[in-house]
Amino acid sequence: MDDEAGSLPAKNDFSAWYNDILWRAEVMDVRYPVKGLYVWYPHGFALRRAVYQLLRDLLDTDHQETLFPLLIPKTEFMKEKEHIKGFEEEVYWVTHGGLTELDIPLALRPTSETAIYPMYSLWIRSHADLPLKLYQIVNTFRYETKHTRPLIRLREITSFKEAHTVHATWDEAEAQVRTAVSLYTTFYRRLCVPVIISRRPDWDKFPGADYTIATDTVMPDGRTLQIGTVHHLGDHFSRTFSITYEDANGEQQYAYQTCYGISERSIAAVISVHGDDRGLVLPSDLAPVQVVIVPIIVGKRGDEVLAHAAACEAELQAAGLRVRTDARNLRPGAKYYHWEMRGVPLRIEIGPRDIDAGTVMAVTRLGEKQGIARNGLSGTVRELLDAFSETLRQRAEERMKASIHAVSSIDGAKEAVATGVAVVPWCGEEACAGELERLTDASVLGTDVRSPHVAEREAPCIICGKTGRPALLGRSY
């Protein structure tokens, strides 16, 4: 593609900006000839790999990675009625093998409970087998009937991390829910994406769960994006799939379970929260290229400059950094444009004057420029990258803070959800939630709101006047 053929729409036109940045920055190609399915460019896939490696590193401390089949027999899929009711309109069915009609139709997994739990019933025998904590990163399929959007609303979710744990008691499963929430908080801190954690209303919980905890972020257009969920499943699925264990007294007990998931919406959040009018802005841990070196060829010292750039590249790579030297026969400005669009956190420029001075010029993706000493380059660069990520984190937190508005009136709620989210006192009754949603054209996202920007205090319900607690109200993707 011609990198300088046009520019991105301004980010304040978020929908147009988002659609353009995916192909201009070579994240995803939306031209695949099936609605709701998209193709990862290599640069985008490298970003995906970095994000999911962070997630794996966190999970692998006390989970094990596994892989279950994509196809689920209808006989297993239909066992849990409440669960299936939540997915029945989204399932893709395989009905033929070649020209032969199958005796039992097979579902392409929309989620994997009904694929995994029949096996758990075979694997778990004793309390000594508990807790069991497994996860997989797989593709899932959902016949999404709403407007599809790359990375956000898909028919093939290509990067679904789902963890499934089994415990001896309800309380032990609840402790795992808290652990999972803490894990997700750490994960998104590493992505420099601020989040709000809340408990979904009962009518919006995962089908078959006792309760659901959700992780949301606020996108640049003020809408919320759900970027993680944790579900306490109680013993509903263990009773359906006969997941039992023999306790210390030799008696059979039903197990208790949790499940929790994150998808490539996490990458949509990184792109959207940090990007700007010039392209991607990536935290240093995630960037496929952390440092790009641009040789400035002037006069007859081109070979010397290239040799100096190569030496710098070798030093930085030896320090474990992902580095690229751009020696293409292009103007420096074209190279800057190329790598800024792709979100490289740090650019190093080297010319004859820098060689003579024993320095290089370092420019962050946010445009901060300074000369740094050539000696000790790798240590200085590492410090600059860490400081850059911290700047992104603080900048994103300030934007999140500015998008959350505590209100006590319907007019205030309407105004708040136009540009962000409202925190309103709500009594917890579904009828009041329905009226609140009708009046504001927004959704009650959850209670037990956990955010440094939300105070937990009682106040009269915004609808009925009874004692209420803070609830999150917003317009979601």
Buried (B, 14 or more C-beta within 10 A) or exposed (E): EEBEEEEBBEBEEBEEBBBBBBBBBBBBBBEEEEEBBBEBBEBBBBBBEBBBEBBBEBBEEEBEEEEBEBEBBBEBBBBBEEBBEBBEEBBBEBEEEEEEEEEEBBBBBBBBBBBBBBBBBEEBEEBEBBBBBBBBBBEBBBBBEEEBBBBBBBBBBBBBBBBBBBBBBEEBBBBBBEBBBEBBBEBBEBBBBBBBBBBBBEEBBBBBBBBBBBBBBBBBBBBBBBBBBBBBBBBBBBEBBBBBBBBEEEEEBBBBBBBBBBBBBBBBBBBBBBBBEBBBBBBBBBBBBBBBBBBBBEEEBBEBBBEBBBEBBEBBBEEEBBBBBBBEEBEBEEBBBBBBBBBBBBBBBBBBEBBEEEBBBBBBBBEEEEEBEBEEBBEBBBEBBEEBBEBBBEBBBEBBBEBBBBBBEBEBBBBBBEEBBBBBBBBBBEEBBEBBEEBBEBBBBBBBBBBEBBEEEEBEBBBBEEEBBBBBBBBEB
